[in-house]
């Protein structure tokens, strides 16, 4: 699970370059082809772990077909809800491997510390401690509880994959000296939950749908939290694509 927010200028420049190269290597798809792919996968959406995630609109698909990373906010009474849609030039199996390799995301995403607390690496049900520096505000920590949607993956023959998460902030789960040092130096978030949904377009390209519902905790103004949410989903997709292409993910290629 990943939460992101604007970081320092060098990180922002690097993510912008990655964003511009997001579709490099991806085949060109029309909005009609993307809609046809969604229609083909709609029967499998009943198995989603995160059913509140929105289905991309025709306008979203039109922009994604043009190479954009589409982002948006969803009205929410608590916290911020944001989504992103993009076509990326990475095979679904490799992107899936990259998503599930959280302990190696630091250096690519805005998360600077990631430690497996329980469960097996890359496996469903793992608990991962994560630390996010927040410029000009108190840094944040949380424990992501990751769930791989095996029913959706099986029903679609591997053509659709969902990685969902929810958070815990139970300090009793953190037992290592390095982990204890992290949580002592930061504030726990309010909560985070969401999901990645991947749909294979061909052997080289994947349609990515990303949804997150965050409450950063503390006294962060709603406007700032919304800004972090929309820029964060775009930056996170860019970072994961770069990791998938450059980082040699260690999770199994399924």
PLY file of the C-alpha trace (Angstrom):
ply
format ascii 1.0
element vertex 254
property float x
property float y
property float z
element edge 253
property int vertex1
property int vertex2
end_header
0.00 0.00 0.00
1.24 3.42 -0.85
0.36 6.90 0.30
2.13 9.77 -1.39
2.40 13.52 -1.12
4.51 16.25 -2.68
8.15 15.89 -1.63
11.29 17.92 -2.27
12.00 19.56 -5.61
14.47 16.95 -6.89
11.96 14.19 -6.18
9.21 16.20 -7.87
11.34 16.75 -10.99
12.22 13.06 -11.16
8.57 12.05 -10.82
7.56 14.57 -13.49
10.05 13.09 -15.94
8.78 9.61 -15.13
5.22 10.78 -15.62
6.10 12.11 -19.07
7.58 8.71 -19.93
4.74 6.72 -18.39
3.33 5.47 -21.67
6.71 4.82 -23.29
6.59 1.33 -24.73
2.80 1.12 -24.48
0.73 0.46 -27.57
-1.73 3.17 -28.59
-5.32 2.48 -27.53
-8.45 4.39 -28.38
-10.99 5.33 -25.75
-13.38 2.87 -27.43
-10.86 0.06 -26.97
-10.38 0.96 -23.32
-14.14 1.01 -22.77
-14.43 -2.38 -24.49
-11.78 -3.72 -22.08
-13.75 -2.41 -19.11
-16.98 -3.89 -20.43
-15.27 -7.27 -20.81
-14.10 -7.07 -17.20
-17.31 -5.71 -15.69
-18.69 -9.16 -14.75
-15.61 -9.68 -12.57
-15.98 -6.39 -10.69
-18.51 -8.04 -8.39
-15.54 -9.73 -6.71
-13.77 -6.47 -5.86
-12.48 -6.06 -2.30
-12.84 -2.29 -2.63
-16.29 -1.90 -4.25
-16.47 1.85 -3.59
-13.67 2.52 -6.07
-15.16 4.34 -9.09
-15.33 2.89 -12.59
-13.57 5.21 -15.08
-15.88 7.51 -17.03
-15.87 8.01 -20.78
-14.06 11.33 -20.24
-11.43 9.59 -18.10
-10.82 6.97 -20.78
-10.59 9.58 -23.52
-7.83 11.38 -21.62
-6.07 8.14 -20.66
-6.08 7.06 -24.31
-4.28 10.31 -25.08
-1.48 9.43 -22.65
-2.63 11.36 -19.59
-2.59 10.14 -16.00
-6.16 11.11 -15.11
-6.81 12.09 -11.49
-9.85 13.29 -9.60
-11.41 13.83 -6.20
-14.58 12.15 -4.95
-16.80 14.00 -2.44
-16.20 12.67 1.05
-17.50 13.49 4.54
-14.31 12.18 6.13
-10.80 12.42 4.81
-9.98 12.67 1.11
-10.96 10.28 -1.66
-8.96 10.37 -4.87
-8.57 8.19 -7.95
-6.33 7.88 -10.97
-6.55 6.11 -14.33
-3.67 5.51 -16.74
-2.43 3.28 -19.54
1.14 2.20 -18.76
3.73 0.42 -20.85
4.40 -2.40 -18.40
3.06 -5.98 -18.64
0.47 -6.75 -15.98
2.55 -9.51 -14.36
5.59 -7.27 -13.93
3.50 -4.38 -12.62
1.85 -6.78 -10.16
5.28 -7.92 -8.97
6.34 -4.30 -8.44
3.19 -3.38 -6.50
3.66 -6.22 -4.04
7.31 -5.40 -3.27
6.71 -2.62 -0.70
9.94 -3.01 1.26
11.84 -1.98 -1.88
9.64 1.01 -2.76
11.65 3.58 -0.72
13.78 5.56 -3.13
11.04 5.37 -5.75
7.87 6.44 -3.91
7.52 9.18 -1.30
7.55 6.51 1.43
11.03 6.56 3.02
10.78 3.50 5.29
8.99 0.22 4.73
9.32 -2.84 6.99
7.54 -6.19 6.87
6.10 -6.77 10.35
4.21 -10.01 9.81
3.24 -12.40 7.04
5.41 -13.46 4.12
7.00 -11.07 1.62
4.70 -10.45 -1.38
1.95 -12.61 0.15
-1.64 -11.66 0.89
-2.32 -10.68 4.50
1.11 -9.19 5.17
1.46 -6.22 7.53
3.93 -3.53 6.46
5.09 -0.56 8.54
5.50 2.56 6.42
6.84 6.05 7.13
6.10 9.17 5.11
7.95 12.47 5.62
5.57 15.40 5.24
7.22 18.75 4.44
6.45 21.52 6.96
4.18 19.18 8.95
4.62 16.25 11.31
5.75 13.08 9.56
3.31 10.17 9.45
3.47 6.40 10.01
0.98 3.57 9.57
0.79 -0.18 9.12
-0.64 -1.34 5.81
-2.59 -4.60 5.78
-2.37 -5.88 2.20
-4.86 -8.23 0.55
-4.47 -9.80 -2.88
-7.80 -10.53 -4.58
-7.30 -14.17 -5.53
-10.95 -14.65 -6.55
-10.82 -11.80 -9.05
-7.49 -12.94 -10.43
-8.70 -16.53 -10.84
-12.07 -15.57 -12.35
-10.38 -13.35 -14.95
-7.63 -15.81 -15.78
-5.04 -13.34 -14.50
-6.21 -10.57 -16.83
-7.47 -8.49 -13.85
-5.75 -8.12 -10.48
-6.61 -6.15 -7.36
-4.32 -5.28 -4.46
-6.33 -3.72 -1.62
-5.25 -2.31 1.72
-6.48 -0.93 4.98
-4.45 0.54 7.82
-3.66 -0.10 11.44
-1.82 2.18 13.86
-1.31 -0.36 16.64
2.20 0.27 18.04
2.21 -3.19 19.62
2.79 -4.63 16.14
6.10 -2.80 15.87
8.82 -4.75 17.70
12.12 -3.98 15.94
14.42 -1.20 17.20
14.35 0.53 13.82
10.56 0.35 13.64
10.15 1.69 17.17
12.46 4.57 16.32
10.32 5.41 13.30
7.01 5.54 15.16
8.56 7.52 18.01
9.57 10.26 15.57
6.25 10.63 13.71
2.49 10.79 14.19
0.13 7.96 13.23
-2.22 8.73 10.36
-5.98 8.77 10.87
-6.57 5.98 8.36
-5.92 4.89 4.80
-7.64 2.35 2.61
-7.93 1.75 -1.10
-6.91 -0.49 -3.95
-5.06 -0.91 -7.20
-6.96 -2.57 -10.04
-4.96 -3.74 -13.06
-6.42 -4.89 -16.39
-4.21 -6.35 -19.11
-4.58 -4.59 -22.47
-2.02 -6.66 -24.38
1.29 -8.38 -23.61
3.03 -5.02 -23.03
0.40 -2.65 -21.65
-1.84 -2.40 -18.58
-4.81 -0.23 -17.67
-4.31 1.01 -14.10
-7.12 2.14 -11.80
-5.95 3.49 -8.44
-8.24 4.53 -5.57
-7.36 5.83 -2.12
-9.35 7.12 0.86
-7.06 8.86 3.37
-7.34 10.76 6.61
-3.80 12.02 7.32
-4.65 12.80 10.93
-3.52 15.87 12.81
-4.57 19.40 11.95
-4.05 19.39 8.18
-6.50 21.70 6.37
-8.92 19.93 4.04
-7.68 21.87 1.01
-4.10 20.79 1.62
-5.15 17.17 2.22
-7.05 17.17 -1.10
-4.04 18.63 -2.90
-1.82 15.92 -1.45
-4.35 13.26 -2.47
-4.64 14.23 -6.15
-0.94 14.87 -6.71
-0.12 11.81 -4.64
-2.03 9.30 -6.77
-0.36 10.62 -9.94
3.12 10.55 -8.40
2.57 7.09 -6.96
1.63 5.58 -10.33
4.69 7.22 -11.89
6.93 5.88 -9.14
5.62 2.32 -9.34
6.02 2.29 -13.13
9.61 3.46 -12.76
10.25 0.79 -10.11
8.72 -1.89 -12.35
10.97 -0.84 -15.23
14.20 -0.12 -13.35
14.04 -1.72 -9.93
14.04 -5.45 -10.75
11.09 -6.35 -8.43
11.73 -9.42 -6.35
8.11 -10.67 -6.02
7.14 -13.61 -8.24
6.04 -12.84 -11.80
2.56 -14.41 -11.72
0 1
1 2
2 3
3 4
4 5
5 6
6 7
7 8
8 9
9 10
10 11
11 12
12 13
13 14
14 15
15 16
16 17
17 18
18 19
19 20
20 21
21 22
22 23
23 24
24 25
25 26
26 27
27 28
28 29
29 30
30 31
31 32
32 33
33 34
34 35
35 36
36 37
37 38
38 39
39 40
40 41
41 42
42 43
43 44
44 45
45 46
46 47
47 48
48 49
49 50
50 51
51 52
52 53
53 54
54 55
55 56
56 57
57 58
58 59
59 60
60 61
61 62
62 63
63 64
64 65
65 66
66 67
67 68
68 69
69 70
70 71
71 72
72 73
73 74
74 75
75 76
76 77
77 78
78 79
79 80
80 81
81 82
82 83
83 84
84 85
85 86
86 87
87 88
88 89
89 90
90 91
91 92
92 93
93 94
94 95
95 96
96 97
97 98
98 99
99 100
100 101
101 102
102 103
103 104
104 105
105 106
106 107
107 108
108 109
109 110
110 111
111 112
112 113
113 114
114 115
115 116
116 117
117 118
118 119
119 120
120 121
121 122
122 123
123 124
124 125
125 126
126 127
127 128
128 129
129 130
130 131
131 132
132 133
133 134
134 135
135 136
136 137
137 138
138 139
139 140
140 141
141 142
142 143
143 144
144 145
145 146
146 147
147 148
148 149
149 150
150 151
151 152
152 153
153 154
154 155
155 156
156 157
157 158
158 159
159 160
160 161
161 162
162 163
163 164
164 165
165 166
166 167
167 168
168 169
169 170
170 171
171 172
172 173
173 174
174 175
175 176
176 177
177 178
178 179
179 180
180 181
181 182
182 183
183 184
184 185
185 186
186 187
187 188
188 189
189 190
190 191
191 192
192 193
193 194
194 195
195 196
196 197
197 198
198 199
199 200
200 201
201 202
202 203
203 204
204 205
205 206
206 207
207 208
208 209
209 210
210 211
211 212
212 213
213 214
214 215
215 216
216 217
217 218
218 219
219 220
220 221
221 222
222 223
223 224
224 225
225 226
226 227
227 228
228 229
229 230
230 231
231 232
232 233
233 234
234 235
235 236
236 237
237 238
238 239
239 240
240 241
241 242
242 243
243 244
244 245
245 246
246 247
247 248
248 249
249 250
250 251
251 252
252 253
